[in-house]
C-alpha cells in the first residue's frame, strides 16, 4: 500500500467510525501500521563452507536453512572473492564479466593493475550488477559493502574529482574492516527504518570475518568456530530487527567459496621447476599465472608445460572447458592449478605454517559455497540440488521485479526449486 492509498484508507476509516457512533464520541483505536512489502536482502558470509552449519554453532542460520531452502552451491572459477562476488550480482562467470582475479593486469591500463581496492569503472563496466538494474528500474537499492558497490558503474574515471556519469546504489558504504559486524547490521536496519519513499527495496550485506578466520587458522580451527558464533549472533540481530520493524524480507544468504586446509608441508616451489629468468609471475598461491619474459617463450613452455607432481599447467587457450575460463584478455597466457590445498610459491621458505586458502577447482568439495533462502517467496524445508552461483543474479532479478538479463550464464530455472509455486 503506497502512502496516498494508506492516507485515504485512514481517512475513510475515521469517517466511517464517526458516522457509526450516532453522534457519540468515537471509540479510541490503535494507530494503523502501514503494511510493508518484502525487502530483498542479499547477505554474503565470505568463506563460509556449507558444512559449517553442521557444527552446532549457528542456530540462527541453521533455523533459516531448515525453514527455508538450502543447497551446497558451486562457485565459479577461480574460487576467489572478487570474481565470485561479481558473478553473484551479474549472473556471468568471471571469464565473461571481466573480474577474472583478485589481482589483474590490462593492456588498456598498463601502469595501473587491478587490486581489491580498485574502484575505477574501467575494470567493472563489462557487466551490470543487480543494484544498477534496480536503480534504472526505479527500485531503490543499498549496499552495506559488496565488492564493486563503491564503483560508479558505467562511468569514466577522471584524474581529479569524482566520477559523475556512473550509477551506484542510492545508499552505499565503502568497505572498511574497521566497521564492525554490529555496525554493518545496524546500518541495514537504519536504512529500513526510513519512510517508504527513501527506504531501499534491495539491500546487500557483507561479512568477511569467517574468511579471515579460515585463512588464519584453517577451516577446522577455534578461530573459525569463534567467527561462526559471531556471525550467527549478528544474523540473529538482523532477523530480530526486521521483526521489530514489521519488515518482511526475502533473505538470500550466500558465500563466495569454501576453504581448504593448507600448510608449509604442501608447497610447490617454482624455482625447482623453471628458471625464474624465463617468466614474470602475475599471481601465485592457490593457482599461478605467468607472462614469459622476452625471447624465452620456448624455454618457458618446455619447463612449465610438462607433467608436475601435484599441479597441472596449461596455455590459457587449453584450460579445461569445465572451468569456463581462459578467453578473457585479462587472463595471463599461462596458468597452473595445484591440487586442492597445495600452494604455488616462487621460492622456498624456511617458515613452518598452516592455515586455509581458496582459489582451487570449483568442483572440489572443499570449495563448496553456502546457499540459504528464507522468506515469503521461498519454500520451507526445501533441500535442493547443487547449482552454480551464476543463478543467484536471476533469482535476485525475480525477487525485486526487474527483467532477466539477455546476457547471462544461468537462468532462474537453475534455482526455481527454492521458490514457492
Helices and strands as residue ranges (DSSP letters): H 3-19, E 39-45, G 50-55, H 59-66, E 69-73, H 81-90, H 94-97, G 107-109, G 121-123, H 130-136, E 141-144, E 171-173, H 181-192, G 196-198, E 202-207, H 209-217, H 222-245, E 249-254, E 260-263, E 267-269, G 270-272, G 276-278, E 279-283, E 287-292, H 297-304, E 311-315, G 316-318, G 321-323, E 334-338, E 343-345, E 354-357, G 365-367, E 369-374, E 382-383, H 391-400, G 412-418
